[in-house]
Amino acid sequence: MTEPKIADRKPAVLEMAAGTYWFCACGGSAKQPFCDGSHKGGEFRPLKVELADPARIAFCQCKRSRNQPRCDGTHKTLQEG
């Protein structure tokens, strides 16, 4: 499996309303951190995020978090380049 594209080296911290969202797992979406269909034809699939209540979420944008879709700080350990 190939690595997803790094969309950014910091999380997207957003105030989210209750609802269903699709998190971009490939890193190619122009609507980060959400899916815009850029993964089509590739090995990645978006991650469904269901929020029962409004919440402030730090969405991972490096796509390496072990707690997807939430940021776990992994971006701090990535090498530049």
C-alpha positions as CSV (number, residue, x, y, z in Angstrom):
1,M,0.0,0.0,0.0
2,T,1.3,3.4,-0.9
3,E,1.4,6.3,1.6
4,P,-1.3,9.0,1.3
5,K,-0.4,12.5,0.2
6,I,0.4,14.9,3.0
7,A,-2.2,17.6,2.7
8,D,-0.7,19.8,5.4
9,R,1.7,19.4,8.4
10,K,-0.8,20.7,10.9
11,P,-4.3,19.7,11.9
12,A,-7.5,21.4,10.7
13,V,-9.2,22.4,13.9
14,L,-12.9,22.9,13.1
15,E,-16.2,23.5,15.0
16,M,-18.4,20.7,13.6
17,A,-22.2,20.5,13.7
18,A,-23.8,17.1,14.4
19,G,-24.1,15.1,11.2
20,T,-22.3,12.8,8.8
21,Y,-19.0,13.8,7.1
22,W,-16.5,12.0,4.8
23,F,-12.9,12.5,5.8
24,C,-10.3,12.5,3.0
25,A,-7.9,9.5,3.5
26,C,-5.9,9.9,0.3
27,G,-4.7,13.5,0.9
28,G,-5.6,14.6,-2.6
29,S,-8.9,16.4,-1.9
30,A,-9.0,20.1,-2.6
31,K,-11.6,20.4,0.2
32,Q,-9.4,19.2,3.0
33,P,-10.0,17.7,5.4
34,F,-13.0,16.4,3.6
35,C,-13.4,14.1,0.6
36,D,-14.1,15.6,-2.9
37,G,-13.8,12.3,-4.8
38,S,-10.1,12.7,-5.7
39,H,-9.4,9.1,-4.4
40,K,-11.5,7.5,-7.3
41,G,-9.4,4.9,-9.2
42,G,-6.9,4.6,-6.3
43,E,-6.5,2.4,-3.3
44,F,-7.8,4.9,-0.7
45,R,-11.4,5.3,0.5
46,P,-12.8,8.2,2.6
47,L,-13.6,7.6,6.2
48,K,-17.2,8.1,7.4
49,V,-17.4,10.4,10.4
50,E,-20.7,10.5,12.3
51,L,-21.1,13.2,15.0
52,A,-24.1,12.8,17.3
53,D,-23.4,16.2,18.9
54,P,-21.6,19.3,17.9
55,A,-17.8,19.1,18.6
56,R,-14.5,20.8,18.1
57,I,-12.3,18.4,16.2
58,A,-8.6,18.5,15.2
59,F,-8.7,16.6,11.9
60,C,-5.4,15.0,10.8
61,Q,-4.1,16.5,7.5
62,C,-0.8,14.6,7.3
63,K,-2.9,11.4,6.9
64,R,-0.5,9.5,9.2
65,S,-2.4,9.7,12.5
66,R,-3.1,6.3,14.3
67,N,-6.4,7.9,15.5
68,Q,-7.9,8.9,12.1
69,P,-9.6,11.1,11.4
70,R,-8.4,12.9,14.6
71,C,-4.9,14.3,14.8
72,D,-2.5,12.5,17.2
73,G,0.5,14.8,16.7
74,T,2.2,12.5,14.2
75,H,2.8,15.5,11.9
76,K,5.4,16.7,14.3
77,T,7.6,13.7,13.6
78,L,7.5,13.8,9.8
79,Q,10.6,14.7,7.8
80,E,10.4,17.7,5.4
81,G,10.4,16.9,1.8
